[in-house]
Amino acid sequence: MTFPQTLHLFCRVVDNYGDIGICWRFARQLQREHNIAVTLWVDDLRSFQRICPEVLLDAEEQQIFGVTIRHWRDQDGVFTVSDLADIVIEFFACDIPPGYITAMAECNPRPVWLNLEGLTAEEWVEGCHTLPSSHSRLPLTKHFFFPGFTGKTGGLLRESTLEEQRQQFQSDPIAMAEFLAQFGVTSAEMASTKVSLFCYPHAPVAALFEAWQNGETAITCLVPEGVASDAIQTFLGTEAKAGAACTRGALTVRVLPFVAQPDYDKLLWACDLNFVRGEDSWVRAQWAGKPFIWHIYPQDENLHHKKLRAFLQRYSPDIASMATFSLCWNGAETDESEEPTDWSARWSAFQADMPKITSLSIDWQQKMLANGDLTSNLLQFAVSLRSEAAKN
């Protein structure tokens, strides 16, 4: 019998689509590429359904694409050894049910217990990756597993066929045009600068739109329904429903339906610039090979600004326009000026550097590929832990 055969993944949805987006990609890759029976415990089926339309909101348990989905309602419940999996993963330090933990302590051999952490470019991650943490009462040890950007971390989430699929799609202009046409994108809009916009509600969308519509470059901005609703509705002059569109000056804004993850990947591949948010879309933008601007999930005391700067220092240390635009987009301007941001100037500088940023993104991909993929790296670590436990 090989190890592992089963895996349970616990996900609490904090960022509406980032948490479940990561966990769903991870679960599907485990099942499809490694033939592991995966159960995904998730507390928010409605957010899940937005990125996976097959999800049934009233089902306590369901099977989707070979993955078992359990609606995680509360911390109650009595679990037995037969209820457990070979590997148990809590995503981003969520607390799994106490009864489940008690049952883990009764197993022989015990499950490999991992805390899959959030992605950051900060240097301290390398020192914390794979560190153990002993339970205060039970004979259990949990290990921390960090995704990251160096060989001393777990790497980035990436399916084995992703790069081949991207290259095939981006080398086929007809396929890209047909994909965008289903959302109403015209041939004239295909020839414009195409931008996908996915951000949190506090992003300065209205100010950027003003700069774009008064600029000289034709821009088509594609926005999923429900994103930046107030700014989109103001620009459109009507409700920001899927299918709505409006052109003002050089800017056309189109509202898209929320699409499943495979189609979101294609949207990133088809656009010239991608605004992304949180973690899941941020990682996918890095694999898209296109310029992107990251809207980081806000934290108390502006800790997210530190994380943003750490990533920019790794990703584009020599491209000032990307750093400046990104910091402004996140409300973390580099200067002390109280003057309002000149978005026209910020955009012009960034736009001029887009060819350079595109070239940089391809080099970055090669560096990330060298680190292996997160799923395979995590499984290798789990196997090493089981082998070490067997020796003891």
Phi, psi and omega per residue, in radians:
M1 nan 2.253 -3.121
T2 -1.537 2.766 3.084
F3 -2.116 2.352 -0.052
P4 -1.658 2.757 3.027
Q5 -1.906 -0.509 -3.098
T6 -2.281 2.651 -3.138
L7 -2.613 2.338 3.035
H8 -1.950 2.281 -3.108
L9 -2.124 2.117 -3.110
F10 -1.802 2.242 -3.086
C11 -2.329 2.121 2.933
R12 -1.802 2.251 -3.061
V13 -1.476 1.980 3.086
V14 -1.856 -1.053 2.977
D15 -1.456 2.118 -2.919
N16 -0.699 -0.771 -3.027
Y17 -2.159 -0.294 -3.106
G18 -1.178 -0.837 -3.092
D19 -1.121 -0.943 -3.103
I20 -1.220 -0.504 3.100
G21 -1.083 -0.808 3.116
I22 -1.126 -0.846 -3.078
C23 -1.120 -0.639 -3.140
W24 -1.218 -0.740 3.071
R25 -1.086 -0.760 -3.123
F26 -1.089 -0.822 -3.125
A27 -1.081 -0.769 -3.123
R28 -1.152 -0.673 3.130
Q29 -1.173 -0.711 3.092
L30 -1.014 -0.751 -3.111
Q31 -1.270 -0.801 -3.001
R32 -1.325 -0.755 -3.022
E33 -1.674 -0.391 -3.065
H34 -2.111 0.038 3.043
N35 0.983 0.699 3.118
I36 -1.763 2.372 3.076
A37 -1.343 1.901 -3.019
V38 -1.863 2.341 2.943
T39 -2.011 2.141 3.125
L40 -1.812 1.986 3.068
W41 -1.616 2.107 -3.090
V42 -2.412 2.440 -3.034
D43 -1.591 -0.265 -3.042
D44 -2.210 1.628 -3.114
L45 -1.315 -0.435 -3.107
R46 -1.189 -0.800 3.062
S47 -1.102 -0.683 3.117
F48 -1.028 -0.746 -3.097
Q49 -1.106 -0.497 -3.131
R50 -1.113 -0.569 -3.132
I51 -1.780 -0.154 3.102
C52 -2.497 1.585 -3.037
P53 -1.039 -0.318 -3.124
E54 -1.253 -0.231 -3.098
V55 -1.171 2.279 3.069
L56 -1.662 2.225 -3.023
L57 -1.282 -0.404 -3.049
D58 -1.822 0.208 -3.096
A59 -1.680 2.260 3.062
E60 -1.271 -0.584 3.111
E61 -2.540 2.402 -3.138
Q62 -2.668 2.745 3.113
Q63 -1.928 2.192 3.123
I64 -2.342 2.099 3.121
F65 0.899 0.678 3.076
G66 1.473 -0.042 3.134
V67 -1.836 2.336 3.062
T68 -1.468 2.255 3.130
I69 -1.907 2.170 3.070
R70 -1.982 2.300 3.074
H71 -1.360 1.967 -3.081
W72 -1.558 1.694 -3.009
R73 -1.536 -0.685 -3.039
D74 -2.714 -3.028 -3.108
Q75 -1.704 0.096 -3.109
D76 -1.427 3.043 3.058
G77 2.078 2.525 3.073
V78 -1.850 2.248 -3.096
F79 -2.071 2.557 3.061
T80 -1.974 2.994 -3.131
V81 -1.004 -0.625 -3.112
S82 -1.200 -0.278 3.137
D83 -1.441 -0.179 -2.951
L84 -1.632 3.048 -3.129
A85 -2.134 2.916 3.099
D86 -1.124 -0.686 3.112
I87 -2.161 2.325 3.104
V88 -2.100 2.173 -3.092
I89 -2.162 2.209 2.965
E90 -1.797 2.200 -3.101
F91 -1.512 2.205 3.028
F92 0.997 0.778 3.002
A93 1.102 0.491 3.038
C94 -1.252 2.583 -3.104
D95 -1.523 1.990 3.110
I96 -1.363 2.809 -3.037
P97 -0.987 2.381 3.131
P98 -0.978 -0.642 3.129
G99 -1.126 -0.554 3.112
Y100 -1.206 -0.739 3.136
I101 -1.113 -0.735 3.114
T102 -1.045 -0.742 3.130
A103 -1.135 -0.605 3.120
M104 -1.067 -0.667 -3.109
A105 -1.181 -0.346 -3.115
E106 -1.584 -0.105 -3.108
C107 -1.369 2.662 2.996
N108 -2.540 1.885 -0.010
P109 -1.302 2.764 -3.137
R110 -1.351 2.646 3.086
P111 -1.075 2.649 2.930
V112 -1.320 2.153 -3.031
W113 -1.962 2.084 -3.080
L114 -2.201 2.542 2.952
N115 -1.869 1.887 3.107
L116 -1.454 1.959 -3.013
E117 -1.518 2.998 3.079
G118 -1.342 2.828 -3.077
L119 -1.503 2.304 3.024
T120 -2.597 2.689 3.126
A121 -1.658 0.049 -3.093
E122 -1.153 2.529 -3.018
E123 -1.167 -0.494 -3.069
W124 -1.092 -0.360 -3.103
V125 -1.032 -0.687 -3.100
E126 -1.032 -0.598 3.140
G127 -1.359 -0.345 -3.098
C128 -1.762 -0.271 -3.112
H129 -1.066 2.217 3.135
T130 1.248 0.195 3.109
L131 -1.171 2.512 3.111
P132 -1.533 2.739 3.050
S133 -2.487 2.002 -3.096
S134 -1.392 2.454 3.075
H135 -1.159 2.538 -3.052
S136 -1.212 -0.461 -3.070
R137 -2.161 -0.573 -2.983
L138 -1.811 2.732 3.135
P139 -1.362 1.125 -3.104
L140 -2.302 2.541 3.058
T141 -2.242 2.223 3.073
K142 -1.793 2.509 3.088
H143 -2.042 2.497 3.117
F144 -1.578 2.326 3.138
F145 -2.208 2.084 -3.046
F146 -1.908 2.184 2.884
P147 -1.149 2.872 -3.131
G148 3.102 -3.011 -2.969
F149 -1.967 0.165 3.139
T150 -2.318 2.944 3.118
G151 -1.212 -0.146 3.107
K152 -1.667 0.228 3.076
T153 -2.231 -3.020 -3.103
G154 -1.472 -0.024 -3.122
G155 1.394 -2.930 -3.084
L156 -1.941 2.656 3.103
L157 -1.188 2.190 -3.110
R158 -2.807 2.177 3.075
E159 -1.263 2.685 -3.053
S160 -1.138 -0.480 -3.091
T161 -1.740 0.044 -2.996
L162 -1.063 -0.825 -3.074
E163 -1.142 -0.695 3.101
E164 -1.113 -0.739 3.120
Q165 -1.107 -0.747 -3.141
R166 -1.091 -0.849 -3.104
Q167 -1.098 -0.691 3.122
Q168 -1.116 -0.756 -3.131
F169 -1.176 -0.813 -3.077
Q170 -1.257 -0.297 3.096
S171 -1.591 0.083 -3.103
D172 -2.127 1.555 -3.115
P173 -1.012 -0.577 3.138
I174 -1.159 -0.751 3.125
A175 -1.091 -0.717 3.123
M176 -1.144 -0.730 -3.133
A177 -1.132 -0.721 3.136
E178 -1.163 -0.652 3.116
F179 -1.101 -0.826 -3.114
L180 -1.263 -0.502 -3.117
A181 -1.096 -0.521 -3.140
Q182 -1.139 -0.300 3.092
F183 -1.737 0.127 3.107
G184 1.632 0.034 -3.123
V185 -1.165 2.175 -3.092
T186 -1.486 2.983 3.116
S187 -1.112 -0.640 3.100
A188 -1.140 -0.689 3.116
E189 -1.217 -0.558 3.070
M190 -1.063 -0.572 -3.112
A191 -1.439 -0.147 3.139
S192 -1.480 3.122 3.002
T193 -1.353 2.014 -3.042
K194 -1.685 2.234 -3.066
V195 -2.216 2.247 2.964
S196 -1.680 2.459 -3.067
L197 -2.187 2.002 3.066
F198 -2.375 1.967 -3.020
C199 -2.624 2.999 3.048
Y200 -1.451 2.828 -3.031
P201 -1.038 -0.450 -3.052
H202 -1.516 0.053 3.122
A203 -1.107 2.548 -3.106
P204 -1.378 1.028 -3.045
V205 -1.149 -0.784 -3.080
A206 -1.045 -0.725 -3.137
A207 -1.160 -0.691 3.111
L208 -1.181 -0.710 3.097
F209 -1.020 -0.712 3.139
E210 -1.074 -0.740 3.115
A211 -1.126 -0.716 -3.123
W212 -1.173 -0.767 -3.068
Q213 -1.250 -0.397 3.102
N214 -1.644 0.021 -3.122
G215 -1.482 -3.125 -3.104
E216 -1.718 -0.200 -3.107
T217 -1.697 2.240 3.074
A218 -1.198 2.215 -3.105
I219 -2.230 2.329 3.022
T220 -1.987 2.041 -3.082
C221 -1.833 2.127 -3.097
L222 -1.863 2.063 -2.989
V223 -2.161 2.176 3.055
P224 -1.098 2.515 3.129
E225 -1.001 2.329 3.134
G226 1.672 -0.134 3.133
V227 -1.658 2.297 3.119
A228 0.846 0.800 -2.963
S229 -0.999 -0.748 -3.092
D230 -1.116 -0.829 -3.128
A231 -1.158 -0.681 -3.140
I232 -1.166 -0.759 -3.133
Q233 -1.120 -0.693 3.109
T234 -1.100 -0.742 3.134
F235 -1.155 -0.760 -3.096
L236 -1.257 -0.560 -3.030
G237 1.348 0.239 3.124
T238 -2.706 3.079 -3.097
E239 -1.094 2.425 -3.065
A240 -1.474 1.161 3.120
K241 -1.635 2.719 3.077
A242 -0.974 2.287 -3.103
G243 1.781 -0.322 3.132
A244 -1.261 2.525 -3.135
A245 -2.680 2.668 3.119
C246 -2.758 2.519 3.063
T247 -2.057 2.234 3.054
R248 -2.326 2.069 -3.085
G249 1.054 -2.237 -3.097
A250 -1.529 -0.030 -3.027
L251 -1.911 2.263 2.956
T252 -1.985 2.284 3.095
V253 -2.018 2.253 3.082
R254 -2.147 2.341 3.089
V255 -1.661 2.171 -3.121
L256 -1.786 2.661 2.961
P257 -1.173 2.689 3.029
F258 -1.154 2.250 -3.046
V259 -1.943 2.790 3.068
A260 -1.155 2.814 -3.027
Q261 -0.957 -0.776 3.140
P262 -1.027 -0.645 3.116
D263 -1.316 -0.532 3.060
Y264 -1.132 -0.689 3.059
D265 -0.995 -0.789 -3.136
K266 -1.112 -0.632 3.096
L267 -1.073 -0.774 3.102
L268 -1.089 -0.699 -3.126
W269 -1.184 -0.562 -3.041
A270 -1.474 -0.316 -3.093
C271 -1.603 2.775 3.123
D272 -1.500 -0.408 -3.128
L273 -2.607 2.395 -3.116
N274 -2.184 2.177 2.967
F275 -1.636 2.142 -3.067
V276 -2.248 2.926 -3.072
R277 -2.483 2.815 3.067
G278 1.143 -2.437 -3.089
E279 -1.972 -0.823 -3.016
D280 -1.065 -0.948 -3.120
S281 -1.189 -0.483 3.081
W282 -1.095 -0.813 3.110
V283 -1.131 -0.742 -3.116
R284 -1.140 -0.567 3.092
A285 -1.144 -0.605 3.114
Q286 -1.181 -0.573 3.101
W287 -1.432 -0.181 -3.105
A288 -1.349 -0.345 3.128
G289 1.262 0.469 3.135
K290 -2.234 2.728 3.037
P291 -1.013 2.555 3.118
F292 -2.583 2.763 3.026
I293 -2.160 2.229 -3.058
W294 -1.736 2.220 2.989
H295 -1.757 1.873 -3.017
I296 -1.441 2.559 3.140
Y297 -1.098 2.222 -3.049
P298 -1.225 2.498 3.105
Q299 -2.263 2.812 3.113
D300 -1.058 2.605 3.098
E301 1.010 0.437 3.093
N302 0.980 0.589 3.104
L303 -1.103 -0.445 3.139
H304 -1.164 -0.472 3.110
H305 -1.153 -0.626 3.086
K306 -1.117 -0.740 3.123
K307 -1.140 -0.676 3.118
L308 -1.098 -0.801 3.140
R309 -1.115 -0.644 3.128
A310 -1.099 -0.706 3.126
F311 -1.205 -0.789 -3.126
L312 -1.058 -0.611 3.128
Q313 -1.167 -0.594 3.084
R314 -1.351 -0.759 -2.958
Y315 -1.402 -0.831 -3.013
S316 -2.443 1.047 -3.055
P317 -1.131 -0.378 -3.053
D318 -1.860 0.141 -3.141
I319 -2.038 1.638 -3.033
A320 -1.112 -0.605 -3.069
S321 -1.124 -0.636 3.124
M322 -1.200 -0.754 3.116
A323 -1.087 -0.811 -3.097
T324 -1.117 -0.816 -3.134
F325 -1.096 -0.777 -3.112
S326 -1.096 -0.760 3.139
L327 -1.138 -0.716 3.094
C328 -1.123 -0.742 -3.139
W329 -1.041 -0.536 -3.130
N330 -1.728 0.165 3.127
G331 1.219 0.508 -3.110
A332 -2.195 0.948 -3.100
E333 -0.991 2.583 -3.083
T334 -1.384 -0.360 -3.106
D335 -1.775 3.003 -3.108
E336 -1.680 0.111 -3.059
S337 -1.161 2.470 3.065
E338 -1.667 0.053 3.099
E339 -1.195 2.548 3.105
P340 -1.103 2.629 -3.131
T341 -1.130 2.303 3.047
D342 -1.504 1.589 -3.049
W343 -1.193 -0.506 3.092
S344 -1.109 -0.763 3.124
A345 -1.204 -0.729 3.126
R346 -1.073 -0.763 -3.117
W347 -1.180 -0.752 -3.131
S348 -1.032 -0.750 -3.139
A349 -1.162 -0.755 3.133
F350 -1.155 -0.769 -3.126
Q351 -1.049 -0.685 3.135
A352 -1.108 -0.500 -3.100
D353 -1.649 0.016 -3.072
M354 -1.028 -0.705 3.069
P355 -1.038 -0.698 3.121
K356 -1.157 -0.687 -3.137
I357 -1.191 -0.631 3.093
T358 -1.078 -0.772 3.108
S359 -1.106 -0.708 3.113
L360 -1.074 -0.687 -3.076
S361 -1.117 -0.594 3.110
I362 -1.211 -0.733 3.087
D363 -1.089 -0.697 3.135
W364 -1.083 -0.733 3.120
Q365 -1.000 -0.768 -3.130
Q366 -1.084 -0.688 3.090
K367 -1.109 -0.735 -3.117
M368 -1.221 -0.635 3.101
L369 -1.058 -0.599 -3.115
A370 -1.146 -0.337 -3.127
N371 -1.493 -0.037 -3.051
G372 1.333 3.109 -3.132
D373 -1.815 2.628 -3.027
L374 -0.984 -0.777 -3.064
T375 -1.105 -0.850 3.139
S376 -1.130 -0.715 3.130
N377 -1.098 -0.707 3.136
L378 -1.148 -0.742 3.137
L379 -1.134 -0.695 3.092
Q380 -1.066 -0.696 3.112
F381 -1.156 -0.726 3.131
A382 -1.082 -0.728 3.118
V383 -1.098 -0.703 3.132
S384 -1.137 -0.652 3.106
L385 -1.149 -0.733 3.121
R386 -1.132 -0.709 3.130
S387 -1.121 -0.711 3.130
E388 -1.146 -0.698 3.130
A389 -1.142 -0.641 -3.133
A390 -1.134 -0.602 3.126
K391 -1.197 -0.560 -3.122
N392 -1.555 nan nan
